[in-house]
């Protein structure tokens, strides 16, 4: 079959099985396996696909039909316009998390010290380091996640200090900006997760306790000792966690507290500044 015929075939299977993103994902699946640009599927659509590559497409399609996320099948995910390596040891970067990276980039300068907690694949840390030249430290409790994050840092040639740490336990120094995308899914939501999340993504990076706020209860007070005066704490949150986290930060004396919405109009980030005194 040709490239275009494979595209129609894969799209048809997606639609038949009710897999979401039946328009975009088949293009990425084929382009990744053939190691071509998506545009080449169309501009060179009548080129035949080799037998072995056809088998690879079929195998990937079968895995996708079983619920495995495409990012784990191809081993990559785009974030902030860059390609990041991912596997089942790390949470797949989401588009809404780009807001966390964008906020940190806007605050950071070349002389800034940035700490990225719960770094996972390192997508936020690498993006900030690459786009600002800041001194970045990235931490995670998972040694496996840090291996993936280091791989991504090496790919883009950025110097990041990686620390295996349970939040602030192994962290030294003071920072101008601290970012965190901690686990924040509550017990009820965990029961309702889509199969491709529940069965494949690491629960260590998902579950935030009964009400989803366990990690914020630790990060908010502990960050004060790790922030410079006037330093900023940026945290991704669940859509219904803005007010609880805002009140938490208020109770610990943060000022200029803001809840920022994502592109869907949902609460997604909470930002607070450590007082000067």
PyMOL commands that set and color helices and strands:
alter all, ss='L'
color gray80, all
select helices_A, chain A and resi 3-17+25-34+38-43+51-65+70-74+95-107+123-132+143-156+187-190+195-198+203-205+214-226+242-251
alter helices_A, ss='H'
color red, helices_A
select strands_A, chain A and resi 76-79+82-85+113-117+135-140+160-164+175-180+227-236+255-261+267-273
alter strands_A, ss='S'
color yellow, strands_A
deselect
rebuild
show_as cartoon
